Amino acid sequence: MSVPTVTLQSGDELPLVGVGTWDIDGDTVKDAVRAGLDAGYTHVDTAEGYHNEAEIGDALAEYERDDLWLTSKVLPKNLTYDSLIESCEDSLEKLGTDYLDLYLVHWPNPAVSIRETMDAMAHLHEEGLVKNVGVSNFSAYQLSAAQHVSDVPIAVNQIEYHPWFQRDDLVEYCRETDVALEAAAPLARTEVFGDDVVQDLAEKYDKSPAQIVLKWAIEDDVAVLPKSSSPEHVRQNFELFDWELDAADHARLTERDRNHPVYDHPARDWSGDVYGIHQ
């Protein structure tokens, strides 16, 4: 089965469904990745900050690398030029690969020059270590600044996106500037499962709430990265391609927007080590 894709500025095809790996590690993440790849996924998403790249690398070693799309992300505390390059090299080593299909700035960091960050990304791209460069959790304002100083196209913005948090202005800006969208937390970390419309449609289509919500996103050409520690759920989250939502039902989900983030809140916690600017 061919997985639907979205075409990036480079011409590369980003698979619209990937294995998300946030907050799982050890044998759990190995089993999730294997379950996904065996079910037909070709796209795996991880990050330096997930602390699971080595385990994912162990699982990926059993598969043909060139058949896979592999994404990782650099922590905001490592966005200076030398630190970013070192982070990428460390991720490549842990993942057991010579290149990443996509490398993302995980969060914007106001304490580090975006020009310096994008210069390092351009270097990685020129060296062939990274095929596509992107960002994550960037507002339209932050993305436009990065685009202005970047010597390499910004291919992707991975953002929190689900029926309760649809971010129309940000989505519109990304589409206007040919930046593909990936949905982090596409299931609102399961909060959206209790939504009345999601429940109603799950019953109507005889699908899980997760399948309903994921189908809604990919029908809008937003790549989804659902995470599950259950191999059964990983497989189920991939069963999205031989059915579709009626236009009216799709619209019912779109009408559920309530500007409700589950993680990308307006303020940040600067006290931890993620940004490297705590006192």
C-alpha positions, -999 to +999 in steps of 0.1 A: +000+000+000+013+035-009+011+060+019-002+094+009+025+121+009+029+159+008+056+173-015+082+195+002+100+224-015+129+201-022+107+178-042+110+151-015+078+133-005+069+135+032+047+106+043+015+119+059+015+094+088+045+087+110+053+069+142+055+094+170+079+085+198+076+113+224+077+101+260+084+064+253+118+047+255+136+014+261+119-017+248+086+001+246+098+025+218+116-004+200+084-024+199+064+006+188+087+014+159+089-022+148+051-025+150+048+006+129+073-003+102+059-039+100+024-024+095+035-002+066+047+030+082+078+045+065+081+076+087+096+078+122+098+110+143+121+114+172+141+141+189+173+147+209+151+157+238+131+124+237+162+105+249+153+075+228+173+078+196+197+050+205+168+025+210+151+037+178+184+032+160+185-004+173+150-010+158+158+008+125+189-014+120+165-042+110+151-023+081+163-008+048+173+028+056+166+042+022+130+031+024+124+052+055+118+088+063+136+097+096+131+130+115+149+143+145+150+176+164+176+197+182+169+210+217+166+248+220+195+249+244+217+236+215+208+262+188+242+279+187+262+270+156+287+245+170+262+230+195+236+224+168+261+206+145+273+185+174+237+176+183+230+165+148+261+144+146+252+128+180+217+120+167+230+105+136+253+082+156+226+071+180+202+065+151+228+045+132+224+065+100+244+088+077+217+113+072+183+126+084+155+132+059+143+161+081+159+180+110+139+204+130+146+232+155+124+217+183+115+250+199+124+286+191+149+301+217+149+338+221+183+337+237+200+324+205+203+342+172+180+326+146+205+336+120+232+315+137+208+286+141+198+286+104+234+291+093+243+258+111+212+241+095+224+253+061+259+238+068+243+204+077+223+205+045+253+214+024+272+185+039+244+161+031+238+152+067+203+167+065+181+165+034+154+189+046+154+216+073+125+226+094+112+241+126+088+230+153+065+250+175+072+283+156+046+310+154+041+327+120+062+356+133+090+333+144+088+313+111+089+344+090+120+357+107+137+323+102+128+323+066+142+358+061+177+347+073+178+311+061+200+301+031+181+268+029+143+264+025+123+258+057+103+228+046+082+220+076+067+235+107+057+208+132+030+223+155+004+213+180-027+207+158-059+189+165-097+196+163-096+216+195-066+237+185-066+245+147-046+277+146-060+291+113-037+321+110-006+300+115-018+273+091-026+299+065+008+315+067+025+281+064+005+273+033+011+307+017+049+302+021+049+265+010+058+252+045+044+217+051+025+211+083+030+183+108+007+177+137+025+171+170+000+158+196-025+152+168-048+134+193-045+162+219-028+136+241-061+117+241-081+147+255-101+150+223-113+114+225-141+125+248-154+151+223-191+144+215-186+147+178-155+125+178-174+099+198-204+101+174-183+097+143-163+069+158-196+050+162-209+060+128-178+049+109-170+019+132-135+034+139-116+044+170-117+080+181-080+082+172-087+070+137-114+097+132-092+125+144-061+114+124-082+110+093-096+145+097-060+159+098-046+140+068-076+149+047-064+185+051-028+175+041-014+178+076+010+150+084+002+133+117+026+117+142+005+097+167+024+082+196+014+050+214+031+026+237+008-001+224+018-019+192-019-027+186-027+010+187+003+018+165-011-005+139-046+007+143-035+044+138-022+034+104-055+021+091-066+053+075-064+048+038-093+028+025-121+050+038-129+087+041-150+111+061-181+126+044-176+163+038-203+172+063-187+150+090-152+165+082-168+199+087-183+189+120-148+182+133-135+215+119-163+233+139-149+218+172-121+244+174-119+259+209-083+273+209-074+247+235-037+237+235-025+207+255+012+216+255+019+247+234+007+273+258+014+310+253+040+312+281+071+290+286+088+276+316+123+290+314+135+275+347+145+241+333+175+230+312+156+227+279+164+263+268+197+266+287+189+302+298+178+295+334+196+313+362 
